[in-house]
Amino acid sequence: MKNLFEAAKLLLLDMAATLFFLALYLLTHNVPLSVVLGMVLGVAQIGWQFARRKPVDTMQWMSLFLVLGAGTVTLITADPRFVMIKPSVIYVIVGVVMLKRGWMNRYLPPIAMELVPDVANIAGYAWSALMFVSAALNVIVALNVDVATWSITMSIYGIVSKALMFLASYVVMRTIGAARRRRAASRQHDAAMMPG
């Protein structure tokens, strides 16, 4: 569970500039100001990593280039949809990474790896599918509504969809794991009771 929260924290940090843009836009309704300050935050995050002599991973670089690229195009065209579509790019990249069999293993306790590795693989593919659906939905919403409606809709959807997927994955793995553990204990008990 700790590893899963650490991964969520890293994803939130990678999306911090976009989330900051959303919050600032909702407060000011000023697209250029929100975009510029979002870009500044993206650069500041990388600068902070350098100042602390911490490595900057690939996802952080990608996020920075997306923030700068989408922000620049938004400023040039005065069209905030470029910033609004940026999360879809991240969703697609994360979804592709989640297609790797066993990606969830590092987030699971040893007992889950022992009892439900097959279920964890299926859950991993379900998470990947959620990322692709989220990417498509974000594009549809971004192209059809204003920034305020998009930010509220996608924020609520993002939180609720991931919370439900987390809960469903947890409940399914725990239920199947408990059933498999009971069956294994029953077989051991039956084997011990057989006359030898």
FENWOVEN-V746130 format. One record per residue. N is the residue number from 1. NEAR is the number of other ideal C-beta (glycine too) atoms within 12 Angstrom. Layout:
n: [N:N]
near: [NEAR:NEAR]
This chain:
n: [1:2:3:4:5:6:7:8:9:10:11:12:13:14:15:16:17:18:19:20:21:22:23:24:25:26:27:28:29:30:31:32:33:34:35:36:37:38:39:40:41:42:43:44:45:46:47:48:49:50:51:52:53:54:55:56:57:58:59:60:61:62:63:64:65:66:67:68:69:70:71:72:73:74:75:76:77:78:79:80:81:82:83:84:85:86:87:88:89:90:91:92:93:94:95:96:97:98:99:100:101:102:103:104:105:106:107:108:109:110:111:112:113:114:115:116:117:118:119:120:121:122:123:124:125:126:127:128:129:130:131:132:133:134:135:136:137:138:139:140:141:142:143:144:145:146:147:148:149:150:151:152:153:154:155:156:157:158:159:160:161:162:163:164:165:166:167:168:169:170:171:172:173:174:175:176:177:178:179:180:181:182:183:184:185:186:187:188:189:190:191:192:193:194:195:196]
near: [15:12:17:26:13:14:24:22:14:20:29:22:28:36:39:31:39:47:31:31:42:37:22:29:32:21:15:20:16:18:30:24:21:34:40:26:29:42:35:23:31:39:25:20:34:30:16:18:21:16:11:11:8:14:12:24:17:14:25:29:21:25:39:36:25:34:41:28:23:35:37:22:22:33:24:13:16:14:22:36:27:32:46:39:31:43:42:34:31:34:37:25:28:33:28:18:24:30:21:17:17:20:26:35:24:18:26:29:21:12:17:32:20:18:25:31:23:22:30:33:25:21:36:32:24:28:35:28:22:29:33:24:23:34:31:21:26:36:25:20:29:34:18:15:20:20:33:22:20:34:33:19:26:35:27:17:27:34:18:16:26:28:16:17:30:25:15:20:32:25:17:22:35:24:18:23:29:19:17:22:20:15:15:17:15:14:14:13:12:12:12:11:10:9:6:5]
